[in-house]
Amino acid sequence: MKKTASSKKSKDTDDLKSEYRFDYRKAKPNRFAAVMSEGTVAVVLEPDVAAVFKSAEAVNSFLRSAISAMPKTLPPKRVLTRR
């Protein structure tokens, strides 16, 4: 049976091409840009961590509870002196 070109896998699938050409006439504005307010930070979670949380609200709720459990001030650093 003859293998088709689509069944072949390249060893360099992770490599970027040396040049990309984008047709800017067909480009569309980012429809999600209005949702992202100034000061918003996007964070990518690892798959095992993302599996625990079902929404952004759940992640934010957990992080806020972890922040509230943290000590408000750090204990003073002890300076070691040589004798």
Biopython code that builds the backbone (N, CA, C, O; Angstrom):
import numpy as np
from Bio.PDB.StructureBuilder import StructureBuilder

atoms = [
    (1, "MET", "N", (0.839, -1.169, 0.000)),
    (1, "MET", "CA", (0.000, 0.000, 0.000)),
    (1, "MET", "C", (0.889, 1.239, 0.000)),
    (1, "MET", "O", (1.886, 1.299, 0.720)),
    (2, "LYS", "N", (0.528, 2.202, -0.793)),
    (2, "LYS", "CA", (1.313, 3.411, -0.936)),
    (2, "LYS", "C", (0.932, 4.419, 0.145)),
    (2, "LYS", "O", (-0.251, 4.671, 0.373)),
    (3, "LYS", "N", (1.928, 4.990, 0.805)),
    (3, "LYS", "CA", (1.669, 5.991, 1.835)),
    (3, "LYS", "C", (1.380, 7.333, 1.178)),
    (3, "LYS", "O", (2.009, 7.700, 0.185)),
    (4, "THR", "N", (0.427, 8.057, 1.741)),
    (4, "THR", "CA", (0.112, 9.384, 1.228)),
    (4, "THR", "C", (0.989, 10.414, 1.899)),
    (4, "THR", "O", (1.599, 10.145, 2.934)),
    (5, "ALA", "N", (1.052, 11.582, 1.316)),
    (5, "ALA", "CA", (1.891, 12.650, 1.847)),
    (5, "ALA", "C", (1.394, 13.122, 3.213)),
    (5, "ALA", "O", (2.194, 13.566, 4.036)),
    (6, "SER", "N", (0.085, 13.032, 3.466)),
    (6, "SER", "CA", (-0.447, 13.513, 4.735)),
    (6, "SER", "C", (-0.098, 12.590, 5.888)),
    (6, "SER", "O", (-0.153, 13.012, 7.043)),
    (7, "SER", "N", (0.258, 11.345, 5.612)),
    (7, "SER", "CA", (0.592, 10.431, 6.689)),
    (7, "SER", "C", (2.050, 10.558, 7.134)),
    (7, "SER", "O", (2.433, 10.028, 8.177)),
    (8, "LYS", "N", (2.858, 11.262, 6.342)),
    (8, "LYS", "CA", (4.256, 11.459, 6.705)),
    (8, "LYS", "C", (4.360, 12.507, 7.801)),
    (8, "LYS", "O", (3.667, 13.524, 7.771)),
    (9, "LYS", "N", (5.214, 12.256, 8.747)),
    (9, "LYS", "CA", (5.442, 13.219, 9.818)),
    (9, "LYS", "C", (6.856, 13.748, 9.702)),
    (9, "LYS", "O", (7.816, 12.990, 9.562)),
    (10, "SER", "N", (6.963, 15.045, 9.762)),
    (10, "SER", "CA", (8.262, 15.685, 9.673)),
    (10, "SER", "C", (8.948, 15.651, 11.035)),
    (10, "SER", "O", (8.294, 15.780, 12.070)),
    (11, "LYS", "N", (10.255, 15.480, 11.031)),
    (11, "LYS", "CA", (11.016, 15.505, 12.273)),
    (11, "LYS", "C", (11.124, 16.927, 12.810)),
    (11, "LYS", "O", (11.347, 17.120, 14.005)),
    (12, "ASP", "N", (10.969, 17.917, 11.949)),
    (12, "ASP", "CA", (11.137, 19.318, 12.336)),
    (12, "ASP", "C", (9.795, 20.011, 12.514)),
    (12, "ASP", "O", (9.652, 21.157, 12.089)),
    (13, "THR", "N", (8.818, 19.375, 13.117)),
    (13, "THR", "CA", (7.500, 19.990, 13.270)),
    (13, "THR", "C", (7.514, 21.141, 14.260)),
    (13, "THR", "O", (6.638, 22.003, 14.191)),
    (14, "ASP", "N", (8.473, 21.192, 15.182)),
    (14, "ASP", "CA", (8.528, 22.258, 16.165)),
    (14, "ASP", "C", (9.325, 23.470, 15.675)),
    (14, "ASP", "O", (9.289, 24.525, 16.309)),
    (15, "ASP", "N", (10.028, 23.337, 14.582)),
    (15, "ASP", "CA", (10.851, 24.428, 14.080)),
    (15, "ASP", "C", (9.991, 25.458, 13.355)),
    (15, "ASP", "O", (9.013, 25.115, 12.691)),
    (16, "LEU", "N", (10.370, 26.708, 13.492)),
    (16, "LEU", "CA", (9.683, 27.778, 12.783)),
    (16, "LEU", "C", (10.266, 27.927, 11.393)),
    (16, "LEU", "O", (11.449, 27.674, 11.164)),
    (17, "LYS", "N", (9.430, 28.334, 10.486)),
    (17, "LYS", "CA", (9.911, 28.605, 9.142)),
    (17, "LYS", "C", (10.733, 29.878, 9.169)),
    (17, "LYS", "O", (10.578, 30.706, 10.067)),
    (18, "SER", "N", (11.598, 30.033, 8.195)),
    (18, "SER", "CA", (12.460, 31.210, 8.174)),
    (18, "SER", "C", (11.682, 32.475, 7.831)),
    (18, "SER", "O", (12.128, 33.576, 8.152)),
    (19, "GLU", "N", (10.537, 32.335, 7.189)),
    (19, "GLU", "CA", (9.774, 33.511, 6.798)),
    (19, "GLU", "C", (8.287, 33.184, 6.783)),
    (19, "GLU", "O", (7.881, 32.113, 6.332)),
    (20, "TYR", "N", (7.494, 34.101, 7.270)),
    (20, "TYR", "CA", (6.043, 33.980, 7.221)),
    (20, "TYR", "C", (5.498, 35.197, 6.495)),
    (20, "TYR", "O", (5.978, 36.313, 6.698)),
    (21, "ARG", "N", (4.512, 34.990, 5.664)),
    (21, "ARG", "CA", (3.878, 36.106, 4.959)),
    (21, "ARG", "C", (2.421, 36.189, 5.414)),
    (21, "ARG", "O", (1.659, 35.231, 5.288)),
    (22, "PHE", "N", (2.056, 37.345, 5.939)),
    (22, "PHE", "CA", (0.699, 37.569, 6.397)),
    (22, "PHE", "C", (0.020, 38.550, 5.446)),
    (22, "PHE", "O", (0.604, 39.561, 5.057)),
    (23, "ASP", "N", (-1.196, 38.245, 5.087)),
    (23, "ASP", "CA", (-1.965, 39.139, 4.241)),
    (23, "ASP", "C", (-2.722, 40.093, 5.157)),
    (23, "ASP", "O", (-3.774, 39.744, 5.693)),
    (24, "TYR", "N", (-2.189, 41.290, 5.333)),
    (24, "TYR", "CA", (-2.767, 42.247, 6.264)),
    (24, "TYR", "C", (-4.083, 42.825, 5.750)),
    (24, "TYR", "O", (-4.829, 43.425, 6.524)),
    (25, "ARG", "N", (-4.379, 42.661, 4.486)),
    (25, "ARG", "CA", (-5.658, 43.152, 3.974)),
    (25, "ARG", "C", (-6.810, 42.300, 4.492)),
    (25, "ARG", "O", (-7.936, 42.786, 4.602)),
    (26, "LYS", "N", (-6.546, 41.053, 4.808)),
    (26, "LYS", "CA", (-7.580, 40.152, 5.307)),
    (26, "LYS", "C", (-7.604, 40.083, 6.829)),
    (26, "LYS", "O", (-8.439, 39.389, 7.409)),
    (27, "ALA", "N", (-6.699, 40.794, 7.471)),
    (27, "ALA", "CA", (-6.601, 40.746, 8.927)),
    (27, "ALA", "C", (-7.827, 41.390, 9.560)),
    (27, "ALA", "O", (-8.389, 42.346, 9.024)),
    (28, "LYS", "N", (-8.231, 40.854, 10.703)),
    (28, "LYS", "CA", (-9.375, 41.378, 11.432)),
    (28, "LYS", "C", (-8.908, 41.824, 12.818)),
    (28, "LYS", "O", (-7.962, 41.259, 13.366)),
    (29, "PRO", "N", (-9.564, 42.830, 13.383)),
    (29, "PRO", "CA", (-9.173, 43.247, 14.732)),
    (29, "PRO", "C", (-9.488, 42.157, 15.750)),
    (29, "PRO", "O", (-10.368, 41.325, 15.530)),
    (30, "ASN", "N", (-8.780, 42.169, 16.838)),
    (30, "ASN", "CA", (-8.979, 41.184, 17.900)),
    (30, "ASN", "C", (-10.327, 41.434, 18.566)),
    (30, "ASN", "O", (-10.532, 42.480, 19.182)),
    (31, "ARG", "N", (-11.238, 40.487, 18.447)),
    (31, "ARG", "CA", (-12.581, 40.682, 19.001)),
    (31, "ARG", "C", (-12.599, 40.553, 20.523)),
    (31, "ARG", "O", (-13.581, 40.932, 21.162)),
    (32, "PHE", "N", (-11.538, 40.028, 21.104)),
    (32, "PHE", "CA", (-11.466, 39.866, 22.553)),
    (32, "PHE", "C", (-10.737, 41.028, 23.229)),
    (32, "PHE", "O", (-10.663, 41.075, 24.456)),
    (33, "ALA", "N", (-10.208, 41.946, 22.460)),
    (33, "ALA", "CA", (-9.419, 43.039, 23.026)),
    (33, "ALA", "C", (-10.252, 43.923, 23.940)),
    (33, "ALA", "O", (-9.738, 44.422, 24.941)),
    (34, "ALA", "N", (-11.521, 44.127, 23.623)),
    (34, "ALA", "CA", (-12.362, 44.990, 24.451)),
    (34, "ALA", "C", (-12.608, 44.370, 25.824)),
    (34, "ALA", "O", (-12.789, 45.094, 26.802)),
    (35, "VAL", "N", (-12.618, 43.051, 25.909)),
    (35, "VAL", "CA", (-12.859, 42.362, 27.171)),
    (35, "VAL", "C", (-11.658, 42.510, 28.102)),
    (35, "VAL", "O", (-11.815, 42.602, 29.320)),
    (36, "MET", "N", (-10.490, 42.531, 27.534)),
    (36, "MET", "CA", (-9.276, 42.651, 28.330)),
    (36, "MET", "C", (-9.091, 44.109, 28.726)),
    (36, "MET", "O", (-8.788, 44.960, 27.890)),
    (37, "SER", "N", (-9.274, 44.378, 29.990)),
    (37, "SER", "CA", (-9.114, 45.745, 30.457)),
    (37, "SER", "C", (-7.652, 46.011, 30.777)),
    (37, "SER", "O", (-6.845, 45.085, 30.865)),
    (38, "GLU", "N", (-7.324, 47.267, 30.946)),
    (38, "GLU", "CA", (-5.955, 47.623, 31.291)),
    (38, "GLU", "C", (-5.632, 47.058, 32.670)),
    (38, "GLU", "O", (-6.440, 47.174, 33.591)),
    (39, "GLY", "N", (-4.506, 46.475, 32.811)),
    (39, "GLY", "CA", (-4.124, 45.867, 34.073)),
    (39, "GLY", "C", (-4.424, 44.379, 34.119)),
    (39, "GLY", "O", (-4.076, 43.714, 35.095)),
    (40, "THR", "N", (-5.055, 43.845, 33.096)),
    (40, "THR", "CA", (-5.340, 42.413, 33.048)),
    (40, "THR", "C", (-4.094, 41.673, 32.601)),
    (40, "THR", "O", (-3.412, 42.095, 31.667)),
    (41, "VAL", "N", (-3.802, 40.578, 33.265)),
    (41, "VAL", "CA", (-2.647, 39.765, 32.926)),
    (41, "VAL", "C", (-3.136, 38.370, 32.563)),
    (41, "VAL", "O", (-3.891, 37.757, 33.318)),
    (42, "ALA", "N", (-2.714, 37.878, 31.430)),
    (42, "ALA", "CA", (-3.068, 36.528, 31.011)),
    (42, "ALA", "C", (-1.984, 35.575, 31.490)),
    (42, "ALA", "O", (-0.795, 35.840, 31.314)),
    (43, "VAL", "N", (-2.394, 34.463, 32.096)),
    (43, "VAL", "CA", (-1.466, 33.467, 32.617)),
    (43, "VAL", "C", (-1.846, 32.120, 32.026)),
    (43, "VAL", "O", (-3.024, 31.765, 31.993)),
    (44, "VAL", "N", (-0.865, 31.373, 31.564)),
    (44, "VAL", "CA", (-1.106, 30.046, 31.013)),
    (44, "VAL", "C", (-0.854, 29.020, 32.108)),
    (44, "VAL", "O", (0.231, 28.959, 32.687)),
    (45, "LEU", "N", (-1.878, 28.215, 32.382)),
    (45, "LEU", "CA", (-1.754, 27.182, 33.408)),
    (45, "LEU", "C", (-1.288, 25.885, 32.778)),
    (45, "LEU", "O", (-1.611, 25.594, 31.626)),
    (46, "GLU", "N", (-0.539, 25.116, 33.523)),
    (46, "GLU", "CA", (-0.159, 23.786, 33.072)),
    (46, "GLU", "C", (-1.425, 22.935, 32.990)),
    (46, "GLU", "O", (-2.373, 23.181, 33.735)),
    (47, "PRO", "N", (-1.461, 21.941, 32.105)),
    (47, "PRO", "CA", (-2.679, 21.142, 31.922)),
    (47, "PRO", "C", (-3.196, 20.484, 33.199)),
    (47, "PRO", "O", (-4.407, 20.431, 33.414)),
    (48, "ASP", "N", (-2.300, 19.981, 34.048)),
    (48, "ASP", "CA", (-2.767, 19.323, 35.278)),
    (48, "ASP", "C", (-3.391, 20.322, 36.243)),
    (48, "ASP", "O", (-4.327, 19.979, 36.966)),
    (49, "VAL", "N", (-2.890, 21.544, 36.263)),
    (49, "VAL", "CA", (-3.470, 22.579, 37.121)),
    (49, "VAL", "C", (-4.785, 23.068, 36.527)),
    (49, "VAL", "O", (-5.758, 23.266, 37.255)),
    (50, "ALA", "N", (-4.822, 23.263, 35.221)),
    (50, "ALA", "CA", (-6.038, 23.734, 34.556)),
    (50, "ALA", "C", (-7.179, 22.733, 34.696)),
    (50, "ALA", "O", (-8.346, 23.124, 34.683)),
    (51, "ALA", "N", (-6.860, 21.455, 34.828)),
    (51, "ALA", "CA", (-7.905, 20.442, 34.974)),
    (51, "ALA", "C", (-8.662, 20.587, 36.290)),
    (51, "ALA", "O", (-9.806, 20.146, 36.394)),
    (52, "VAL", "N", (-8.040, 21.196, 37.290)),
    (52, "VAL", "CA", (-8.670, 21.368, 38.599)),
    (52, "VAL", "C", (-9.699, 22.496, 38.566)),
    (52, "VAL", "O", (-10.735, 22.413, 39.225)),
    (53, "PHE", "N", (-9.414, 23.548, 37.799)),
    (53, "PHE", "CA", (-10.266, 24.729, 37.773)),
    (53, "PHE", "C", (-11.158, 24.716, 36.541)),
    (53, "PHE", "O", (-10.703, 24.426, 35.434)),
    (54, "LYS", "N", (-12.421, 25.032, 36.742)),
    (54, "LYS", "CA", (-13.374, 25.003, 35.635)),
    (54, "LYS", "C", (-13.587, 26.371, 35.006)),
    (54, "LYS", "O", (-14.146, 26.461, 33.913)),
    (55, "SER", "N", (-13.152, 27.444, 35.674)),
    (55, "SER", "CA", (-13.357, 28.784, 35.125)),
    (55, "SER", "C", (-12.307, 29.738, 35.686)),
    (55, "SER", "O", (-11.592, 29.426, 36.638)),
    (56, "ALA", "N", (-12.243, 30.908, 35.061)),
    (56, "ALA", "CA", (-11.326, 31.945, 35.546)),
    (56, "ALA", "C", (-11.752, 32.427, 36.927)),
    (56, "ALA", "O", (-10.907, 32.776, 37.751)),
    (57, "GLU", "N", (-13.054, 32.446, 37.182)),
    (57, "GLU", "CA", (-13.546, 32.871, 38.494)),
    (57, "GLU", "C", (-13.072, 31.919, 39.588)),
    (57, "GLU", "O", (-12.754, 32.357, 40.694)),
    (58, "ALA", "N", (-13.022, 30.623, 39.289)),
    (58, "ALA", "CA", (-12.555, 29.644, 40.275)),
    (58, "ALA", "C", (-11.077, 29.851, 40.588)),
    (58, "ALA", "O", (-10.662, 29.750, 41.742)),
    (59, "VAL", "N", (-10.295, 30.137, 39.569)),
    (59, "VAL", "CA", (-8.864, 30.390, 39.771)),
    (59, "VAL", "C", (-8.677, 31.651, 40.607)),
    (59, "VAL", "O", (-7.901, 31.654, 41.563)),
    (60, "ASN", "N", (-9.384, 32.722, 40.251)),
    (60, "ASN", "CA", (-9.262, 33.975, 40.996)),
    (60, "ASN", "C", (-9.710, 33.814, 42.443)),
    (60, "ASN", "O", (-9.084, 34.363, 43.350)),
    (61, "SER", "N", (-10.781, 33.072, 42.666)),
    (61, "SER", "CA", (-11.267, 32.840, 44.024)),
    (61, "SER", "C", (-10.221, 32.113, 44.865)),
    (61, "SER", "O", (-9.971, 32.482, 46.013)),
    (62, "PHE", "N", (-9.615, 31.079, 44.288)),
    (62, "PHE", "CA", (-8.597, 30.332, 45.009)),
    (62, "PHE", "C", (-7.373, 31.197, 45.302)),
    (62, "PHE", "O", (-6.833, 31.165, 46.407)),
    (63, "LEU", "N", (-6.944, 31.963, 44.314)),
    (63, "LEU", "CA", (-5.767, 32.815, 44.524)),
    (63, "LEU", "C", (-6.034, 33.880, 45.582)),
    (63, "LEU", "O", (-5.156, 34.183, 46.390)),
    (64, "ARG", "N", (-7.231, 34.448, 45.585)),
    (64, "ARG", "CA", (-7.559, 35.442, 46.609)),
    (64, "ARG", "C", (-7.562, 34.826, 48.000)),
    (64, "ARG", "O", (-7.124, 35.459, 48.960)),
    (65, "SER", "N", (-8.057, 33.585, 48.117)),
    (65, "SER", "CA", (-8.044, 32.935, 49.428)),
    (65, "SER", "C", (-6.615, 32.616, 49.868)),
    (65, "SER", "O", (-6.291, 32.712, 51.051)),
    (66, "ALA", "N", (-5.770, 32.239, 48.923)),
    (66, "ALA", "CA", (-4.365, 31.974, 49.259)),
    (66, "ALA", "C", (-3.667, 33.260, 49.673)),
    (66, "ALA", "O", (-2.849, 33.247, 50.593)),
    (67, "ILE", "N", (-3.974, 34.367, 49.012)),
    (67, "ILE", "CA", (-3.373, 35.655, 49.362)),
    (67, "ILE", "C", (-3.812, 36.088, 50.750)),
    (67, "ILE", "O", (-3.007, 36.602, 51.526)),
    (68, "SER", "N", (-5.099, 35.881, 51.069)),
    (68, "SER", "CA", (-5.584, 36.297, 52.392)),
    (68, "SER", "C", (-4.985, 35.434, 53.504)),
    (68, "SER", "O", (-4.909, 35.881, 54.649)),
    (69, "ALA", "N", (-4.560, 34.206, 53.189)),
    (69, "ALA", "CA", (-3.957, 33.332, 54.191)),
    (69, "ALA", "C", (-2.478, 33.650, 54.419)),
    (69, "ALA", "O", (-1.888, 33.198, 55.400)),
    (70, "MET", "N", (-1.888, 34.417, 53.521)),
    (70, "MET", "CA", (-0.479, 34.763, 53.654)),
    (70, "MET", "C", (-0.307, 35.786, 54.773)),
    (70, "MET", "O", (-1.213, 36.577, 55.032)),
    (71, "PRO", "N", (0.840, 35.777, 55.434)),
    (71, "PRO", "CA", (1.070, 36.785, 56.482)),
    (71, "PRO", "C", (1.111, 38.182, 55.862)),
    (71, "PRO", "O", (1.617, 38.381, 54.757)),
    (72, "LYS", "N", (0.567, 39.133, 56.602)),
    (72, "LYS", "CA", (0.492, 40.509, 56.095)),
    (72, "LYS", "C", (1.866, 41.150, 55.990)),
    (72, "LYS", "O", (2.149, 41.868, 55.031)),
    (73, "THR", "N", (2.712, 40.896, 56.964)),
    (73, "THR", "CA", (4.070, 41.434, 56.928)),
    (73, "THR", "C", (5.050, 40.288, 57.071)),
    (73, "THR", "O", (4.771, 39.285, 57.728)),
    (74, "LEU", "N", (6.158, 40.449, 56.469)),
    (74, "LEU", "CA", (7.197, 39.439, 56.582)),
    (74, "LEU", "C", (7.964, 39.664, 57.878)),
    (74, "LEU", "O", (8.174, 40.807, 58.283)),
    (75, "PRO", "N", (8.380, 38.593, 58.525)),
    (75, "PRO", "CA", (9.179, 38.770, 59.733)),
    (75, "PRO", "C", (10.507, 39.430, 59.372)),
    (75, "PRO", "O", (11.011, 39.231, 58.267)),
    (76, "PRO", "N", (11.081, 40.214, 60.291)),
    (76, "PRO", "CA", (12.351, 40.880, 59.987)),
    (76, "PRO", "C", (13.455, 39.860, 59.747)),
    (76, "PRO", "O", (13.521, 38.823, 60.407)),
    (77, "LYS", "N", (14.312, 40.175, 58.796)),
    (77, "LYS", "CA", (15.418, 39.271, 58.496)),
    (77, "LYS", "C", (16.457, 39.366, 59.595)),
    (77, "LYS", "O", (16.781, 40.442, 60.097)),
    (78, "ARG", "N", (16.961, 38.205, 59.944)),
    (78, "ARG", "CA", (18.011, 38.166, 60.977)),
    (78, "ARG", "C", (19.355, 38.358, 60.281)),
    (78, "ARG", "O", (19.674, 37.695, 59.293)),
    (79, "VAL", "N", (20.107, 39.263, 60.818)),
    (79, "VAL", "CA", (21.421, 39.544, 60.283)),
    (79, "VAL", "C", (22.430, 38.760, 61.092)),
    (79, "VAL", "O", (22.509, 38.895, 62.313)),
    (80, "LEU", "N", (23.192, 37.947, 60.406)),
    (80, "LEU", "CA", (24.216, 37.170, 61.076)),
    (80, "LEU", "C", (25.485, 37.986, 61.183)),
    (80, "LEU", "O", (25.963, 38.536, 60.191)),
    (81, "THR", "N", (26.021, 38.066, 62.356)),
    (81, "THR", "CA", (27.277, 38.789, 62.565)),
    (81, "THR", "C", (28.358, 37.795, 62.924)),
    (81, "THR", "O", (28.110, 36.782, 63.578)),
    (82, "ARG", "N", (29.532, 38.100, 62.494)),
    (82, "ARG", "CA", (30.683, 37.225, 62.820)),
    (82, "ARG", "C", (31.264, 37.661, 64.128)),
    (82, "ARG", "O", (31.365, 38.857, 64.401)),
    (83, "ARG", "N", (31.643, 36.717, 64.936)),
    (83, "ARG", "CA", (32.228, 37.032, 66.242)),
    (83, "ARG", "C", (33.684, 36.759, 66.260)),
    (83, "ARG", "O", (34.338, 36.968, 67.282)),
]
sb = StructureBuilder()
sb.init_structure("model")
sb.init_model(0)
sb.init_chain("A")
sb.init_seg("    ")
for serial, (resi, resn, name, xyz) in enumerate(atoms, 1):
    if name == "N":
        sb.init_residue(resn, " ", resi, " ")
    sb.init_atom(name, np.array(xyz, "f"), 0.0, 1.0, " ", f" {name:<3s}", serial, name[0])
structure = sb.get_structure()
